[in-house]
Structure formats: C-alpha cells, structure tokens
Amino acid sequence: MTAKALLEGGPDDLQERIVPITPPGVELKIPHRGGYEHFKATSRHEDSPEGRLPVYEWWERTEIAE
C-alpha cells in the first residue's frame, strides 16, 4: 500500500489534492504549470475520502529552468 498525503494551500487550480508520498515526512515537489509547487509535512492529519492522511502544507513555488 502506498502512503498518501493531503495537500493544503498552493494554487487553486492544482487538481490532485491527495498524492502518494515516498518516503513519508520528506518535502513534496509537485510539477505544475511549468514549475514545481513545494509542500512540507505538518504534524496535522485530516479525514479524507481515502482515510485519515497526513497534511502537507504549501510553502513555495519554483520555476523550471528552460
């Protein structure tokens, strides 16, 4: 079974809010609109359609160098 996280914050048009995490507790870097949205683990958990998941909070965006 793949560990998953619930994403909080970031762009409104970020479609996936429940994403796989490997390994848990490490920063997530989600490709989005020519860059990356960065999410950090919090100590919180929330109920979701896929069960109780750790919450990762948005903290910055970086652009992909062309």
Secondary structure, 3 states (H helix, E strand, C coil): CCCEEEEECCCCCCCCCEEECCCCCCCEEEEECCEEEEEEEEEEEEEECCEEEEEEEEEEEEECCC
